[in-house]
């Protein structure tokens, strides 16, 4: 009998809380898309300082060629003067928010020069974010090419 009395109360509470959670989730999704766009802008301007703020100290990156980089190696790659990005854009971005984590997927298009060779890459990415120290930070990225 206690269960039947508590059930309507629990259902009412869940219905009251659900819209609030949906608003928060929508706001977090917007923040994460803005951070993904900030990432693109930082790459366009070779702004390793901005990327350093977005990337966790435990960051791991798997590139399209299979290279695995930690935060230091990734930032070194961005600072490399032979890497000049002229386009960095995402499309078909989807955000999946969990408790203090999020996964962002999409298609990226990057153009520029890398190691004295022109690049024009289309690929898929999966970015993993954690909410830590009061902010969202990248903890992992995996990319693979769709076409060159």
MOHU-V31372 format. One record per residue. N is the residue number from 1. PSI is psi as a letter, one per 40 degrees, with the letter a starting at -180 (none if undefined). Layout:
{{N:PSI} {N:PSI}}
This chain:
{{1:d} {2:d} {3:d} {4:d} {5:d} {6:d} {7:d} {8:d} {9:d} {10:d} {11:d} {12:d} {13:d} {14:d} {15:d} {16:d} {17:d} {18:d} {19:d} {20:d} {21:d} {22:d} {23:d} {24:d} {25:d} {26:d} {27:d} {28:d} {29:d} {30:d} {31:d} {32:d} {33:d} {34:d} {35:d} {36:d} {37:d} {38:d} {39:d} {40:d} {41:d} {42:d} {43:d} {44:d} {45:e} {46:f} {47:g} {48:d} {49:d} {50:d} {51:d} {52:d} {53:d} {54:d} {55:h} {56:i} {57:d} {58:e} {59:h} {60:h} {61:h} {62:h} {63:i} {64:d} {65:e} {66:e} {67:i} {68:h} {69:i} {70:a} {71:d} {72:d} {73:d} {74:d} {75:d} {76:d} {77:d} {78:d} {79:e} {80:h} {81:e} {82:e} {83:h} {84:h} {85:h} {86:e} {87:h} {88:h} {89:i} {90:i} {91:i} {92:f} {93:h} {94:h} {95:h} {96:h} {97:h} {98:a} {99:c} {100:f} {101:i} {102:i} {103:h} {104:h} {105:i} {106:a} {107:h} {108:i} {109:h} {110:h} {111:i} {112:a} {113:h} {114:h} {115:f} {116:e} {117:h} {118:h} {119:i} {120:g} {121:h} {122:h} {123:i} {124:i} {125:i} {126:h} {127:h} {128:h} {129:i} {130:i} {131:h} {132:i} {133:f} {134:e} {135:i} {136:h} {137:i} {138:h} {139:d} {140:i} {141:h} {142:h} {143:i} {144:i} {145:i} {146:d} {147:i} {148:none}}
